[in-house]
Amino acid sequence: MDFELSPEEKAFQKEIREFLDKECNENVVAETLSLQGAGPYSKELLRKMGANRLLAPRWPEEYDGRGMGAMAEAIKVDEINSHHAPFPLDGVEIGNALLISGNEEQKKRFLPGIASGEIDIALGYTEPNAGSDIASIQLRAVEDGDHFVLNGQKIYNSEAHVCEYHWLLTRTDPTAEKKHRGLSMFIVDLKSPGITIRPLITSGGLRTNEVFYEDVHVPRENLVGEKNGGWAVIMSALYGGGGGGGLATGTKNVINTLVKYVLEEKQDADENKWIPEAMADLYVKTHVGELMGVQATAFADLKVTPPYGGGGAVSRLLSGDTRRLLYNTAMQILGPYGQLAKDSKWAPLKGEILREFMDAPRWTIVHGSQEIQKLLIATRGLGLPRK
Ligand SMILES: Cc1cc2nc3c(=O)[nH]c(=O)nc-3n(C[C@H](O)[C@H](O)[C@H](O)COP(=O)(O)OP(=O)(O)OC[C@H]3O[C@@H](n4cnc5c(N)ncnc54)[C@H](O)[C@@H]3O)c2cc1C
């Protein structure tokens, strides 16, 4: 078993790291940390990344990728995270699904735009009454000649307000005996008449959105896969995605920052004696999470389901838990001053830990909640029955 990156992967890591060291300036970082979605500086950086073929390294060269493996995608995500660069990931993940489920015309129409950073696509699955149980979605698409008419609502659709398109799961057959057989997937131009996007702000200050569809006309050529075949497209999106894990440079950077802070500020008092053990615990969990992420990524390249089931379920479970533990521990180390926001001159580490602490719960929900990851491991991995 070889845990080293290949020479090609190392070269890619060096290239994207050096690129972001130079190009991810303070305006971009401020936009990313504001959690309000990709602003003009971020969009400019994404276009520059696209021009350097850094956005979709896994895609074939004919679609402006580099034909690399899942580890290149993990390296890209890791560098984006650790530089606080914008997160164009849904577009690329959706592109992975288009590569599998889209027709040639759709691939030619959308993939080069995503890879060049010109267009991004928001993920439109969740509805007020359908989250973990995606197959229960209700947004209706009714066929009418050469187009479909859409009515309904999505919720928690992140970046929809700054994306050009919506990867939209709809219901085309409400009478289907099995609810997942009545679904269809569309790519919808978010500027279409009848679409309203309203902000929804999480407790961590992240802007996500409600998206309302009222008699929105969508051309038939925007249907991805078969009518009523949306479930297969969703599965290809899950299968085509990364391994669900990878490297953990951002987390390790935070641990290093905390170690430095402890050495400088928290050495002496008896009340701080618990800190080294807690830091060692964090270090171990981060390391295990990284190894599981690398393993999940390697399995993604082999195109086989990893042991213990569910793609990157183990890795996602561990990384969500570790992130929460990291910022809980960090807040305890910082003590009462840690609760001061970044505009206070007394805020330790520029208030950054507080911001991440408030935002950390999202990582235990967004790619399927912790309970759902456990369900996947229990049913697909261990063969236990569903509850
Ligand atoms: C910040 C943020 C960004 C998001 N971005 C997007 C996005 O861009 N696009 C998009 O489509 N969605 C997005 N989501 C939605 C996200 O995918 C859902 O929130 C998630 O799938 C959970 O669905 P839900 O919120 O409806 O909770 P529910 O499914 O109602 O779950 C509520 C609770 O019940 C538990 N639960 C549910 N079913 C089971 C079960 N069978 N067994 C055990 N426990 C169970 C869950 O774990 C959870 O704790 C985002 C969510 C957040 C918070």
The ligand as an ORCA input file, in Angstrom:
! r2SCAN-3c Opt
* xyz 0 1
  C     -25.844     24.796      5.062
  C     -26.600     23.845      4.214
  C     -26.409     23.829      2.839
  C     -27.134     22.947      2.034
  N     -26.970     23.000      0.666
  C     -27.777     22.249     -0.112
  C     -27.763     22.400     -1.529
  O     -26.993     23.194     -2.083
  N     -28.654     21.693     -2.269
  C     -29.533     20.807     -1.715
  O     -30.307     20.188     -2.444
  N     -29.561     20.637     -0.374
  C     -28.722     21.332      0.442
  N     -28.774     21.206      1.799
  C     -29.773     20.305      2.377
  C     -29.185     19.067      2.997
  O     -28.786     18.153      2.019
  C     -30.281     18.525      3.912
  O     -30.416     19.441      4.988
  C     -29.972     17.162      4.451
  O     -30.025     16.206      3.438
  C     -30.932     16.785      5.584
  O     -32.265     16.975      5.193
  P     -33.296     17.796      6.106
  O     -32.646     19.074      6.497
  O     -34.600     17.843      5.415
  O     -33.419     16.942      7.417
  P     -34.323     15.633      7.605
  O     -34.089     14.699      6.480
  O     -35.724     16.065      7.887
  O     -33.675     15.045      8.912
  C     -33.933     15.591     10.210
  C     -33.167     14.725     11.224
  O     -33.633     13.365     11.160
  C     -32.556     12.484     10.878
  N     -33.023     11.406      9.990
  C     -33.693     11.549      8.823
  N     -33.946     10.350      8.261
  C     -33.414      9.429      9.110
  C     -33.348      7.996      9.087
  N     -33.889      7.273      8.071
  N     -32.723      7.367     10.118
  C     -32.175      8.086     11.132
  N     -32.224      9.437     11.219
  C     -32.825     10.096     10.218
  C     -31.521     13.333     10.196
  O     -30.212     12.806     10.386
  C     -31.662     14.665     10.911
  O     -30.959     14.655     12.124
  C     -28.039     22.039      2.626
  C     -28.204     22.028      4.017
  C     -27.513     22.908      4.812
  C     -27.729     22.897      6.296
*
